[in-house]
Amino acid sequence: MSSSVITNDERQKIRRVLLTDYLDDDEYAIIETLVDHVSRGLVKFVE
């Protein structure tokens, strides 16, 4: 993710990590920040 847009492919990668892998504290903090930015409209998902 290099901009304020997340592609469908990037979204699927995030989903796979969240469903299958263990997140350490730093990774979890990154995901929390991402969710916060999405909820504020700072990041958009595109098809």
C-alpha positions in Angstrom: 0.0 0.0 0.0 1.8 3.1 -1.2 -1.0 5.6 -1.3 -4.4 6.3 0.2 -6.0 3.7 -2.0 -6.1 -0.1 -1.4 -6.7 -2.4 -4.3 -8.7 -5.5 -4.2 -5.5 -7.6 -4.3 -4.1 -5.7 -1.3 -7.4 -6.1 0.5 -7.3 -9.9 -0.1 -3.7 -10.0 1.3 -4.7 -8.1 4.4 -7.6 -10.5 4.9 -5.4 -13.6 4.5 -3.0 -12.3 7.1 -5.7 -11.5 9.5 -7.4 -14.9 9.1 -4.3 -17.1 9.0 -1.3 -15.5 10.6 -0.3 -14.4 14.1 0.2 -10.6 14.4 2.8 -9.3 16.7 2.2 -6.0 18.6 3.7 -3.8 15.8 1.7 -5.5 13.1 -1.5 -5.2 15.2 -0.9 -1.5 15.7 -0.5 -1.0 11.9 -3.8 -2.8 11.3 -5.5 -0.6 13.9 -4.2 2.5 12.3 -5.3 1.3 8.9 -8.8 0.6 10.2 -8.9 4.0 11.8 -7.9 5.7 8.5 -10.5 3.8 6.6 -13.2 4.7 9.0 -12.2 8.4 8.7 -12.3 8.2 4.9 -8.5 8.8 4.6 -8.0 5.5 2.8 -10.4 4.1 0.1 -10.8 0.6 -1.3 -11.0 0.3 -5.0 -11.9 -2.6 -7.3 
